[in-house]
Amino acid sequence: MKINEKTFDIALLMGAFISVIIAVISGFVNNCEEMQDKAFRLHILANSDTEEDQRIKYDVRDYILSDLSYIFRSCDTKDETKQLAQRNIQLISGKINDYLKLNGYDYRAVCTVEKCRFGTRKYGDYTLPAGEYDALKI
């Protein structure tokens, strides 16, 4: 069987195209894995899908970011952050539950440090790819 020059050129172009796609995908996958190794995330679940519970979830997030950020101020790495979260889990949980009670909410939060699945999330100009991340889960 003889391959004509046009068929050969098309096959060569397809091979080059596939190689570029594989290289791009590999780079993206490596970047995603690198981000998962470097990021410790905050994962807050609302008590329900109601508008009020969703608002409470964001109130708790804002409380953590403003009033509890001092706990993590000295952290330079994901591992340091994860260890501090684990060591301070009772303090964090207590503060969040005090906040909920003070604001009239009749339920409590449970805090854990665990791997959580996240979708792709954009924070301003910064994007964290979907994947499993170590997280403070509330």
C-alpha angles and dihedrals in degrees: 000000000000121000115214122226095252093053090048091051092049091049090048092050092047090051091050091047092050090048091054092048091050091049092050093047092046091051091049093048091049090049091050092050090047091052091049089053093050106038129078108192139201114233116187120181120200120232088242142340094268117123091243094052091047089052090049089052090056091044089055090048091052091047092052094047094048108030103027100037090096088075091065101034094105095050120113101170140040091247092054090049093048092049092048091049090051093047092048099039093115092049092047092046092047093049092049092048091048088051092050092048093045089053094050101256114147100211137068135234125234116211126202138161109230146128111282132186114238133185121226108292130192120208107186106296093348125087127195112201122231117270146093116311135177105252148172099244119201 
